[in-house]
Amino acid sequence: LPPDDESGRRATVRGVLSQLGKSHGKPEELVEDARRTVARIQAMIREKGILPLPDPDQCEIIELPEFQRGFSAAYLNPAPALDANAKSLYAISPPPSDWPEARRTAFLDEYNQYMLQILTIREAYHGHYVQLDYSNRSPSLIRKVFASGVFAEGWAVYTEQMMLDQGYGHGDLALRLHQLKFYLRAVLNAILDHAMHCEGMTDEEAMALLTQRGFQTEGEAFGKVQRAKQSSCQLSTYFVGRTAFYRLRQSVQRRRGDAFDLGAYHEQVLNCGTLPVKYLPELVK
């Protein structure tokens, strides 16, 4: 092992992640690999009573069209607010075919079998798909149409750690390591968003931050830098929203004590619709 200091510990983490990253399929198998994770995640949600899932399930897992790849690894295209019975599309992006082979391999190392599970929790069950399905049931047209990105992204990040805390993965340390790495992305997203738009951070400095401090592969970091330059403020919503949801959960759970019911709490939160998180403390008691 490297020396037990700050630099050595980072080297150790990077080495472990590098080995775990080799556990992945081929680019053409990425979508099917994601589909296989869904059944396990849904079963655990039902078994633990974490939240009633949408019935019928209207989420379809698809491969992202080639022309849309290279911006993000996955996203959810939800049923529109005024057509709540339409399909929601959980789109997975294999690496673009025109990327150099080394970058394509690095992308697959990043989205290995462990990270793919965390990604599916965030984007689908019970992250974005489930949350937005609940939101579309809201009787308020205003809440349906004018959705808060801080609520949506914050909820999705909140679900990642919560699911593992409740027993998903049966204590698999490799899965926990990747969950923590994914949360580190939320922190770095906020730093990157501010630093690139307000402090003149260069592409090279951003790449160094993401790969060295965030343990991201070159392929993932490259895509994030492009995304940061093409958008502003959105990358901060993950950290801001997640912080709001954890503070709310802690407050309600402490106040309720032994009477706290996690499934009922989650249902009450999502029944509010996708509204600005600053209103949650007065709505969720």
Protein Blocks (a to p, Z undefined) as FASTA:
>chain_A
ZZddfklmmmmmmmmmmmmmmmccdfklmmmmmmmmmmmmmmmmmmnonaccddddfbdc
ddddfklgojbmbdcddddfklmmbccddddddddfkbcfklmmmmmmmmmmklmmmmmm
mmmmcckmmmmmmmmmpmblklmmmccfklmmmmmmmmmmmmmmnoghnlpaklmmmmmm
mmmmmmmmmmmmmmmmmnopafklmmmmmmmmnopafklmmmmmmmmmmpghjlmmmmmm
mmmmmmmmmmmmmmnmmmpcfklmmmmmmmnopadfklmmmmmZZ
